[in-house]
């Protein structure tokens, strides 16, 4: 499954909000890569397919109870 690691240091999520409120949770964010952000976002269909394959592989792995 092709992938690229990207870091958004100022991105917010439900998990980051929960941690700010004091919750101790393990979390990760996964999604199709995009070009640009906000006013006009673009992605390639291969990114969507790879994301689906990654989620499917994770859900079928031993990491999920």
Secondary structure, DSSP 4 states (H G I P E B T S, - for coil): --------TT---HHHHHHHTT------------BS-SSS-B--HHHHHHHHHHHHHHHTSTT--
